[in-house]
Every structure is written in structure tokens, then in C-alpha cells.
């Protein structure tokens, strides 16, 4: 009989172990992975998101004056697919750690070669790439879940923002887009298949030589002057002429764009051109 009870006990223990191995529960601080298109490439962010849960955070749970992993569980990392600039320092493409030293009146943001720092004792200052001093701001509301995000994204800059409890900080990240695009344009214009429209549009949007932009718009239009897909070309040419102060020519180009957009039909471009014409009269 003892053997029977022993066998049953072993079976129950094995069953319990098997069930335990299959049990899956949500992590207390959920990980988040953010991929932001930026410049001509992207930035990837990996971090974990603890909650306030009724606790006092900064100056208590997260002490002032000490290195913080800037999240929970795993180390917080940033991966740049292209070179960026932070705090005046150019950082080559690669994966880096993001650490902070919170303070009541000032935070230190650290970009480091270390990608595995989960406690202050593991931090090595000689691995720092750059430190940026930022001033924290008080939010008029409470953020329950720790959040890092990319905001104010433009073609060559963005702000990395950190929000938790009633505290907000941000620091800028920039990248050199113009040099690379201009090199692409110069290279492409020496080949047979010229990207006239894309080059002209870049010049128009980024304050380059408007005469050159107009020349390229005209060359793009000349490939198919009355095509049903040419209305964007005439519209952008009208914008270029308007910026150059050539209002009547701009109105003429906008009217041509309306004519082709109506044939397409594309009501959005009709409205855009009408608005442009109204601004020039």
C-alpha cells in the first residue's frame, strides 16, 4: 500500500511541476519596442515600463543623484541605423545604452557603450559617449506608466521624451540629412534617369536654389506636360513661383494643375490649388 501512495505522490508532484512550467503570467513591467523612421534610416528603442502603483517615484523609488537604468527589468537601449548627433557629439550607427541620473532640478542623460546596465554598480563612466544636462518639468497631470517616446519628428531632428509620474524631460537628436541627399542628387543628375521632380521638391522644401528647383520642375513637366498625373508637378511649380514672388506665373501654373486634377479626378489637388490662388490675389 505504501508503494501505491508513494507512486501517487510522485505522480502528483510531477503533474504540479508540469503545470507550473506551463504557467504564463504578464510581466510586472511590460517591455516596449519602438521603431521610429528618422532621417534616411531609423532609431530603435527598447525599454520596460513600470507603473507608479501609488508610490512616490522620483526622489524615493528612483533616488536622486544615482544612475538609473531608465526603466525596469532589462537595460534600456537605443539603436541608430545611421549616425546621429546628441549633445554636440556625433554617434556612429550602432546599439547603445540609455541611462539617466535624475535630480530635483537637473537630470543627466547618458549615452553609453554599455548595453547591459541594470543596476548602478554595473555602470562604468569610462564607457560614456556623451552626457547631456536637461531640466525636468512638472506635468499638470500624472503619467501612470513609464513612457519614452519620439516627438516633434522632422526630416533631420526629433526629441526623445521621458514621462513618468509628474515629471517630463526631453533632449534633441539630430542627423545630417542634407549632405547625403545633396550628394544623391548630384550623383543622380549625372545619370540618364534624372529624378527631376524629387530633386526640385527637396530644393523647394529646404530653402535651396529656387531657380534650380524651377528648372527641374519644368524638366519634369516636359516629360508629360498634359498627363493625368502631372497635376502635382504644376502645383509644386506654382508653389515655387509663388515663393519667388512671380505671382501671375504661379496662378497660371496652379490653374493648369486644377485643369488636370479635375480630369484625374483629384479633388484634394483642386482644393490645394484654389487655396494657393486665393493667397496670391
VOVEX-257226 format. One record per residue (C-alpha): residue number from 1; residue in three letters; x, z, y. Coordinates in Angstrom, 1 decimal, always signed. Each point is the difference from the previous one (the first is absolute). Layout:
residues N
<NUM,"ala",<X,Z,Y>>
...
***
This chain:
residues 281
<1,"unk",<+0.0,+0.0,+0.0>>
<2,"unk",<+2.9,+0.8,+2.3>>
<3,"unk",<+1.3,-3.5,-0.5>>
<4,"unk",<-3.4,-1.4,+1.1>>
<5,"unk",<-0.1,+2.1,+3.2>>
<6,"unk",<+3.6,-0.9,+0.7>>
<7,"unk",<-0.8,-3.7,-0.4>>
<8,"unk",<-3.0,+0.3,+2.3>>
<9,"unk",<+2.1,+1.8,+2.6>>
<10,"unk",<+2.7,-2.7,-0.1>>
<11,"unk",<-2.6,-2.8,+0.3>>
<12,"unk",<-1.7,+1.8,+3.0>>
<13,"unk",<+3.4,+0.4,+1.7>>
<14,"unk",<+0.9,-3.7,-0.6>>
<15,"unk",<-3.5,-1.0,+1.3>>
<16,"unk",<+0.5,+2.1,+3.1>>
<17,"unk",<+3.4,-1.4,+0.7>>
<18,"unk",<-1.3,-3.6,-0.5>>
<19,"unk",<-2.8,+0.7,+2.5>>
<20,"unk",<+2.4,+1.5,+2.5>>
<21,"unk",<+2.2,-3.0,-0.1>>
<22,"unk",<-3.0,-2.2,+0.8>>
<23,"unk",<-1.2,+2.1,+2.9>>
<24,"unk",<+0.5,-1.8,+3.3>>
<25,"unk",<-0.7,+1.8,+3.3>>
<26,"unk",<+0.4,-1.3,+3.6>>
<27,"unk",<+3.3,+1.0,+1.8>>
<28,"unk",<-0.5,+2.7,+2.7>>
<29,"unk",<+1.8,-2.2,+2.5>>
<30,"unk",<-0.9,-3.6,-0.7>>
<31,"unk",<+2.7,-2.7,+0.4>>
<32,"unk",<-0.5,-2.9,+2.3>>
<33,"unk",<+1.9,-3.3,+0.2>>
<34,"unk",<-0.3,-2.1,+3.2>>
<35,"unk",<+1.3,-3.5,+0.4>>
<36,"unk",<-0.1,-1.3,+3.6>>
<37,"unk",<+0.9,-3.6,+0.9>>
<38,"unk",<+2.5,+0.3,+2.8>>
<39,"unk",<+2.0,-2.6,+1.8>>
<40,"unk",<+0.9,-2.7,-2.5>>
<41,"unk",<-0.1,+2.4,-3.0>>
<42,"unk",<-1.5,+3.4,-0.7>>
<43,"unk",<+0.4,+3.8,-0.1>>
<44,"unk",<-1.0,+2.1,-3.0>>
<45,"unk",<-0.8,+3.7,+0.3>>
<46,"unk",<-0.3,+2.5,-2.9>>
<47,"unk",<-1.1,+3.6,+0.5>>
<48,"unk",<-2.3,+2.7,-1.2>>
<49,"unk",<-3.0,+1.4,+1.9>>
<50,"unk",<-0.6,+3.8,-0.1>>
<51,"unk",<-3.1,+1.5,+1.6>>
<52,"unk",<-0.3,+2.8,+2.6>>
<53,"unk",<-2.4,+1.9,-2.3>>
<54,"unk",<-0.5,+2.8,+2.6>>
<55,"unk",<+3.6,+0.7,+0.4>>
<56,"unk",<+2.2,+0.2,+3.1>>
<57,"unk",<+2.4,-2.9,-0.3>>
<58,"unk",<+2.7,-0.5,+2.6>>
<59,"unk",<+2.0,+3.1,+0.7>>
<60,"unk",<-1.3,+1.6,-3.2>>
<61,"unk",<-0.5,-2.1,-3.2>>
<62,"unk",<+2.4,-2.5,+1.6>>
<63,"unk",<+2.6,+2.1,+1.8>>
<64,"unk",<+1.4,-1.0,+3.4>>
<65,"unk",<+3.7,-0.8,+0.1>>
<66,"unk",<+0.4,-1.0,-3.7>>
<67,"unk",<+0.3,-3.3,-1.7>>
<68,"unk",<-3.4,-1.1,-1.4>>
<69,"unk",<-0.6,-2.7,-2.6>>
<70,"unk",<-2.8,-1.2,+2.3>>
<71,"unk",<-2.7,+0.2,-2.7>>
<72,"unk",<-0.2,+1.6,-3.4>>
<73,"unk",<+1.1,-0.5,-3.6>>
<74,"unk",<+2.2,-3.1,+0.1>>
<75,"unk",<+2.5,-0.9,+2.8>>
<76,"unk",<-1.4,-2.1,+2.8>>
<77,"unk",<+1.7,-3.4,+0.2>>
<78,"unk",<-0.1,-3.1,+2.1>>
<79,"unk",<+1.1,-3.4,-1.3>>
<80,"unk",<+0.9,-2.7,+2.6>>
<81,"unk",<+0.0,-3.6,-1.3>>
<82,"unk",<+1.9,-1.1,+3.1>>
<83,"unk",<+2.2,+1.8,+2.5>>
<84,"unk",<-1.7,+2.2,+2.5>>
<85,"unk",<+1.0,+2.2,+3.0>>
<86,"unk",<-0.9,+3.7,+0.3>>
<87,"unk",<+1.3,+2.2,+2.8>>
<88,"unk",<+2.5,-2.7,+1.1>>
<89,"unk",<+1.5,-0.3,-3.5>>
<90,"unk",<-0.3,-3.2,-2.0>>
<91,"unk",<-0.9,+0.8,-3.6>>
<92,"unk",<+0.6,-2.7,-2.6>>
<93,"unk",<-2.6,-1.0,-2.6>>
<94,"unk",<-0.3,+2.6,-2.7>>
<95,"unk",<-1.7,+3.2,-1.1>>
<96,"unk",<+0.5,+3.2,+2.0>>
<97,"unk",<-1.2,+3.6,+0.1>>
<98,"unk",<-2.3,+1.2,+2.8>>
<99,"unk",<+0.6,+3.7,+0.9>>
<100,"unk",<-1.1,+2.1,+3.0>>
<101,"unk",<+0.9,+3.3,+1.6>>
<102,"unk",<-3.2,+1.2,+1.7>>
<103,"unk",<+0.1,+2.2,+3.1>>
<104,"unk",<-2.5,+1.5,+2.4>>
<105,"unk",<+1.2,-2.2,+2.9>>
<106,"unk",<+2.2,-2.6,-1.8>>
<107,"unk",<+0.3,-1.7,-3.3>>
<108,"unk",<+3.0,-1.7,-1.5>>
<109,"unk",<-0.7,-3.1,-2.1>>
<110,"unk",<+2.7,-0.9,-2.4>>
<111,"unk",<+0.6,-3.3,-1.8>>
<112,"unk",<+2.4,+0.7,-2.8>>
<113,"unk",<+1.7,-1.7,-2.9>>
<114,"unk",<-1.4,+2.8,-2.2>>
<115,"unk",<-3.2,-1.1,-1.7>>
<116,"unk",<-0.5,+3.1,-2.2>>
<117,"unk",<-0.1,+3.0,+2.4>>
<118,"unk",<-2.9,+2.2,-1.0>>
<119,"unk",<+1.4,+3.3,+1.3>>
<120,"unk",<+2.3,+1.0,+2.9>>
<121,"unk",<+2.9,+1.0,-2.3>>
<122,"unk",<+0.4,-3.6,-1.2>>
<123,"unk",<+0.3,-1.4,+3.6>>
<124,"unk",<+3.5,-1.3,+0.9>>
<125,"unk",<+0.5,-0.7,+3.8>>
<126,"unk",<+2.9,-2.4,-0.7>>
<127,"unk",<-2.5,-2.4,-1.6>>
<128,"unk",<-2.0,-0.3,+3.2>>
<129,"unk",<-0.3,-3.5,+1.5>>
<130,"unk",<-1.8,+1.0,+3.2>>
<131,"unk",<-1.8,+3.0,+1.5>>
<132,"unk",<-2.8,-0.4,+2.5>>
<133,"unk",<-1.3,+2.7,+2.2>>
<134,"unk",<-3.8,-0.1,+0.7>>
<135,"unk",<-2.4,+2.2,+1.8>>
<136,"unk",<-3.1,+1.1,-2.0>>
<137,"unk",<-3.4,-0.2,+1.4>>
<138,"unk",<-3.1,+2.1,-0.6>>
<139,"unk",<-3.0,-1.8,-1.4>>
<140,"unk",<-3.5,+0.8,+1.3>>
<141,"unk",<-1.1,+0.1,-3.7>>
<142,"unk",<+1.4,+1.1,-3.3>>
<143,"unk",<+1.4,-2.4,-2.7>>
<144,"unk",<-0.7,+1.5,-3.4>>
<145,"unk",<+2.1,-2.4,-2.1>>
<146,"unk",<+3.6,-0.6,+1.0>>
<147,"unk",<+0.3,-3.6,+1.2>>
<148,"unk",<+2.8,-2.5,+0.8>>
<149,"unk",<-1.0,-3.4,+1.4>>
<150,"unk",<+1.2,-3.0,+1.8>>
<151,"unk",<-1.7,-0.6,+3.4>>
<152,"unk",<+0.3,-2.2,+3.1>>
<153,"unk",<+1.4,-2.8,-2.2>>
<154,"unk",<+1.3,-3.1,+1.9>>
<155,"unk",<+2.2,-2.9,-1.2>>
<156,"unk",<+3.2,+2.1,+0.6>>
<157,"unk",<-1.0,+3.6,+0.4>>
<158,"unk",<-2.2,+2.8,-1.5>>
<159,"unk",<-0.3,+3.7,+0.2>>
<160,"unk",<+0.2,+2.2,-3.0>>
<161,"unk",<-2.4,+2.9,+0.5>>
<162,"unk",<-0.3,+3.4,-1.7>>
<163,"unk",<-3.2,+2.0,+0.2>>
<164,"unk",<-0.8,+3.3,-1.6>>
<165,"unk",<-2.0,+3.1,+1.1>>
<166,"unk",<-0.1,-0.2,+3.8>>
<167,"unk",<+3.4,-1.7,+0.4>>
<168,"unk",<+0.9,-3.6,+0.7>>
<169,"unk",<+3.5,-1.7,+0.3>>
<170,"unk",<+1.1,-3.6,+0.1>>
<171,"unk",<+3.2,-2.0,+0.3>>
<172,"unk",<+0.5,-3.7,+0.5>>
<173,"unk",<+1.5,-2.5,-2.4>>
<174,"unk",<+1.1,-3.5,+1.2>>
<175,"unk",<+1.4,-3.1,-1.6>>
<176,"unk",<+1.6,-3.1,+1.4>>
<177,"unk",<-2.5,-2.8,-0.6>>
<178,"unk",<+0.9,-2.2,+2.9>>
<179,"unk",<+3.5,-0.9,-1.0>>
<180,"unk",<-1.1,-0.9,-3.5>>
<181,"unk",<-3.0,-2.1,+1.1>>
<182,"unk",<+2.0,-1.8,+2.6>>
<183,"unk",<+2.7,-0.8,-2.6>>
<184,"unk",<-2.7,-1.4,-2.3>>
<185,"unk",<-1.5,-2.1,+2.8>>
<186,"unk",<+3.4,-1.4,+0.9>>
<187,"unk",<+0.7,-0.8,-3.6>>
<188,"unk",<-3.4,-1.5,-0.7>>
<189,"unk",<+0.1,-2.3,+3.1>>
<190,"unk",<+3.1,-1.6,-1.5>>
<191,"unk",<-2.0,-1.2,-3.0>>
<192,"unk",<-2.5,-2.7,-0.5>>
<193,"unk",<-3.1,+2.2,-0.4>>
<194,"unk",<-0.1,+1.7,+3.3>>
<195,"unk",<-2.3,+3.1,+0.3>>
<196,"unk",<-1.0,-0.9,+3.6>>
<197,"unk",<-3.2,+2.1,+0.2>>
<198,"unk",<+1.5,+3.2,-1.5>>
<199,"unk",<+3.0,-0.2,+2.2>>
<200,"unk",<-2.0,-0.8,+3.1>>
<201,"unk",<-2.4,+2.9,-0.7>>
<202,"unk",<+2.9,+2.4,-0.5>>
<203,"unk",<+1.4,-1.1,+3.4>>
<204,"unk",<-3.4,+0.5,+1.6>>
<205,"unk",<-0.6,+3.4,-1.4>>
<206,"unk",<+3.5,+1.4,+0.6>>
<207,"unk",<+0.8,-1.1,+3.6>>
<208,"unk",<+2.3,-2.8,-0.9>>
<209,"unk",<+0.5,-3.4,+1.8>>
<210,"unk",<-3.6,-1.2,+0.7>>
<211,"unk",<+1.2,-3.5,+0.7>>
<212,"unk",<+1.5,-0.2,-3.4>>
<213,"unk",<-3.1,+1.5,-1.5>>
<214,"unk",<-2.1,-2.6,+1.7>>
<215,"unk",<+2.2,-2.8,-1.2>>
<216,"unk",<-0.4,+1.3,-3.6>>
<217,"unk",<-3.8,+0.4,+0.4>>
<218,"unk",<-0.1,-3.7,+1.1>>
<219,"unk",<+2.1,-1.1,-3.0>>
<220,"unk",<-2.3,+2.0,-2.4>>
<221,"unk",<-3.1,-1.6,+1.6>>
<222,"unk",<+1.5,-3.5,-0.2>>
<223,"unk",<+0.1,+0.2,-3.8>>
<224,"unk",<-3.8,+0.0,-0.1>>
<225,"unk",<-1.5,+0.0,+3.6>>
<226,"unk",<-3.6,-0.3,-1.0>>
<227,"unk",<+0.0,+1.8,-3.3>>
<228,"unk",<-2.7,+2.5,-0.8>>
<229,"unk",<+2.7,+2.6,-0.5>>
<230,"unk",<+1.7,-0.7,+3.3>>
<231,"unk",<-2.2,+2.3,+2.2>>
<232,"unk",<+2.3,+3.0,-0.4>>
<233,"unk",<+2.9,-2.1,+1.3>>
<234,"unk",<-1.9,-1.0,+3.1>>
<235,"unk",<-1.1,+3.6,+0.6>>
<236,"unk",<+3.5,+1.4,-0.2>>
<237,"unk",<+1.3,-2.9,+2.2>>
<238,"unk",<-2.7,+1.0,+2.5>>
<239,"unk",<+1.2,+3.6,-0.1>>
<240,"unk",<+3.5,-1.2,+0.6>>
<241,"unk",<-1.0,-2.1,+2.9>>
<242,"unk",<-2.0,+2.9,+1.5>>
<243,"unk",<+3.1,+2.3,-0.2>>
<244,"unk",<+2.0,-2.7,+1.8>>
<245,"unk",<-2.6,-0.1,+2.8>>
<246,"unk",<-1.2,-3.5,-0.8>>
<247,"unk",<-3.7,+0.9,+0.0>>
<248,"unk",<-1.6,-3.5,+0.0>>
<249,"unk",<+2.1,-1.2,-2.8>>
<250,"unk",<-0.8,+3.2,-1.9>>
<251,"unk",<-3.7,-0.6,+0.5>>
<252,"unk",<+0.3,-3.6,-1.2>>
<253,"unk",<+1.8,+1.1,-3.2>>
<254,"unk",<-2.6,+2.8,-0.6>>
<255,"unk",<-2.8,-2.5,+0.4>>
<256,"unk",<+1.6,-2.3,-2.6>>
<257,"unk",<+0.3,+3.1,-2.3>>
<258,"unk",<-3.7,+0.7,+0.5>>
<259,"unk",<-0.9,-3.6,-0.9>>
<260,"unk",<+2.0,+0.1,-3.3>>
<261,"unk",<-1.2,+3.5,-0.8>>
<262,"unk",<-3.6,-1.1,+0.3>>
<263,"unk",<+0.7,-2.8,-2.4>>
<264,"unk",<+1.6,+2.4,-2.5>>
<265,"unk",<-2.2,+2.0,+0.6>>
<266,"unk",<+1.7,+3.2,+1.1>>
<267,"unk",<-2.0,+2.2,+2.4>>
<268,"unk",<+2.8,+2.5,+0.5>>
<269,"unk",<+2.3,-2.5,+1.6>>
<270,"unk",<-2.8,-1.4,+2.1>>
<271,"unk",<-0.5,+3.5,+1.4>>
<272,"unk",<+3.7,+0.6,+0.5>>
<273,"unk",<+0.4,-3.1,+2.0>>
<274,"unk",<-3.0,+0.6,+2.1>>
<275,"unk",<+1.3,+3.5,+0.8>>
<276,"unk",<+3.4,-1.5,+0.9>>
<277,"unk",<-1.6,-2.6,+2.3>>
<278,"unk",<-2.1,+2.6,+1.7>>
<279,"unk",<+3.1,+2.0,+0.7>>
<280,"unk",<+1.6,-3.0,+1.7>>
<281,"unk",<-2.9,-0.9,+2.3>>
***
